[in-house]
Amino acid sequence: MKGTPRLATIFALCAAAAAIGGCASTPAGGNGGNNPPPVTDATPVMQSFAVAPTVLTMDGGEVLFRAIATDDVAVAGVVFTVTLPDGTTEDLDATSQGDNFYTYMYPAEYNPGTTEMSYSVVARVMDGADQSDTSSPVAFVVEPATPPPDPPS
């Protein structure tokens, strides 16, 4: 048989190529059946983020952070980062409510001062491949206990 030595050579070359990463024996775009297609994991998406209420009286109170976050494989977690009136930050792990909804009830403090206390919050979704997406910041305020004095006339 004329083709047998050539076929044996092809098989020998493919065996050698397989030992170092594979042998393509299919048309362009195929992988020869030796290697599975590469797994891709898209970046997770923070679809929406909201804070309610955005204005609290001087007594402060509960502020609900709500996020909808998705990933093509799985969401590993959602974290709300709160920037406090003094500029420090807190990272708070959200609670999954199912169906891609995540929440956290934040206890805003009483404001004894004469100026409003301003907070800023962002939501960050992470997946298992260390990819993330972050929302735009949303603000809320706690009004002052006493209004500032009127300017002199």
C-alpha positions as CSV (number, residue, x, y, z in Angstrom):
1,M,0.0,0.0,0.0
2,K,1.4,3.3,-1.1
3,G,-0.3,5.5,1.6
4,T,0.7,3.4,4.6
5,P,4.2,4.9,5.3
6,R,2.7,8.4,4.9
7,L,-0.1,7.6,7.2
8,A,2.3,6.1,9.8
9,T,4.4,9.3,9.6
10,I,1.3,11.4,10.2
11,F,0.3,9.3,13.2
12,A,3.8,9.6,14.6
13,L,3.9,13.3,14.1
14,C,0.4,13.7,15.7
15,A,1.6,11.5,18.7
16,A,4.6,13.8,19.1
17,A,2.5,16.9,18.8
18,A,-0.1,15.6,21.3
19,A,2.7,15.2,23.8
20,I,3.5,18.9,23.6
21,G,0.0,20.4,23.2
22,G,-2.1,18.7,20.5
23,C,-2.5,17.9,16.9
24,A,-4.9,19.8,14.7
25,S,-6.4,17.4,12.1
26,T,-9.6,19.3,11.4
27,P,-10.2,22.3,9.1
28,A,-9.5,25.8,10.4
29,G,-11.4,26.5,13.6
30,G,-11.4,22.9,14.9
31,N,-9.2,21.6,17.6
32,G,-8.7,18.1,16.4
33,G,-10.8,16.6,19.2
34,N,-7.7,16.5,21.4
35,N,-8.4,19.6,23.6
36,P,-11.7,20.9,24.9
37,P,-12.7,24.3,23.8
38,P,-11.4,27.1,26.0
39,V,-13.8,28.0,28.8
40,T,-14.7,31.7,28.9
41,D,-16.2,33.5,31.8
42,A,-17.6,36.9,31.1
43,T,-17.3,39.8,33.5
44,P,-20.2,40.0,36.0
45,V,-22.7,42.8,35.6
46,M,-24.2,45.1,38.2
47,Q,-27.5,45.6,36.5
48,S,-29.0,48.1,39.0
49,F,-28.3,49.5,42.4
50,A,-30.6,51.7,44.6
51,V,-30.7,53.1,48.1
52,A,-33.9,53.9,49.9
53,P,-34.6,56.3,51.6
54,T,-32.1,58.9,50.4
55,V,-33.0,61.5,53.0
56,L,-33.4,60.7,56.7
57,T,-34.4,62.9,59.5
58,M,-32.0,63.7,62.3
59,D,-32.9,60.4,64.0
60,G,-31.2,58.4,61.2
61,G,-32.7,54.9,60.7
62,E,-32.6,52.0,58.4
63,V,-31.4,52.5,54.8
64,L,-32.0,49.6,52.3
65,F,-29.3,48.9,49.7
66,R,-30.7,46.9,46.8
67,A,-28.7,45.5,43.9
68,I,-29.4,43.2,40.9
69,A,-26.2,41.5,39.8
70,T,-25.6,38.7,37.2
71,D,-22.8,36.5,35.8
72,D,-22.7,34.0,33.1
73,V,-21.3,31.4,35.4
74,A,-22.1,32.4,39.0
75,V,-22.0,35.5,41.2
76,A,-19.5,34.9,44.0
77,G,-20.6,37.9,46.0
78,V,-21.8,41.4,46.2
79,V,-20.2,44.0,48.5
80,F,-21.6,47.4,49.4
81,T,-18.9,50.0,50.2
82,V,-20.2,52.9,52.2
83,T,-18.2,56.1,52.5
84,L,-19.0,57.7,55.8
85,P,-19.3,61.4,56.5
86,D,-15.7,61.4,57.9
87,G,-14.4,59.9,54.7
88,T,-13.7,56.4,56.1
89,T,-15.2,53.4,54.3
90,E,-17.0,50.2,55.4
91,D,-17.3,47.1,53.2
92,L,-20.6,45.2,53.8
93,D,-21.4,41.8,52.5
94,A,-24.8,41.7,50.8
95,T,-27.4,39.0,51.5
96,S,-28.6,37.1,48.5
97,Q,-32.4,37.2,48.2
98,G,-32.4,34.8,45.2
99,D,-33.1,35.6,41.5
100,N,-29.9,37.8,41.3
101,F,-31.2,40.2,44.1
102,Y,-28.9,41.3,46.9
103,T,-29.7,43.5,49.9
104,Y,-28.3,45.0,53.0
105,M,-30.1,47.1,55.8
106,Y,-27.7,49.8,56.9
107,P,-28.2,51.6,60.3
108,A,-27.6,55.3,59.7
109,E,-26.8,57.1,62.9
110,Y,-28.5,60.0,64.7
111,N,-27.1,63.4,63.5
112,P,-26.6,65.7,66.5
113,G,-24.9,68.4,64.4
114,T,-26.0,71.5,62.5
115,T,-25.1,70.2,59.0
116,E,-26.3,67.1,57.2
117,M,-24.3,63.9,57.3
118,S,-23.6,62.7,53.7
119,Y,-22.9,59.1,52.8
120,S,-22.0,57.6,49.5
121,V,-22.4,53.9,48.6
122,V,-21.3,51.8,45.6
123,A,-22.1,48.1,44.9
124,R,-19.5,45.7,43.6
125,V,-20.3,42.2,42.1
126,M,-17.6,39.6,41.9
127,D,-17.4,36.2,40.2
128,G,-15.2,33.2,40.8
129,A,-12.6,34.3,38.2
130,D,-11.8,37.5,40.2
131,Q,-13.7,39.7,37.8
132,S,-15.9,42.5,39.0
133,D,-18.2,45.3,38.1
134,T,-19.0,48.3,40.2
135,S,-22.0,50.6,40.2
136,S,-22.0,54.3,40.1
137,P,-22.2,55.9,43.6
138,V,-25.5,56.6,45.2
139,A,-25.8,59.2,48.0
140,F,-28.0,59.5,51.1
141,V,-28.1,62.0,53.9
142,V,-29.1,62.3,57.5
143,E,-30.5,65.8,58.2
144,P,-29.1,67.9,61.0
145,A,-30.7,68.0,64.5
146,T,-30.7,71.7,64.5
147,P,-30.7,73.9,61.4
148,P,-27.7,76.2,61.0
149,P,-28.2,79.7,62.2
150,D,-29.4,82.3,59.8
151,P,-26.7,84.5,58.4
152,P,-26.4,87.9,60.0
153,S,-28.4,90.6,58.3
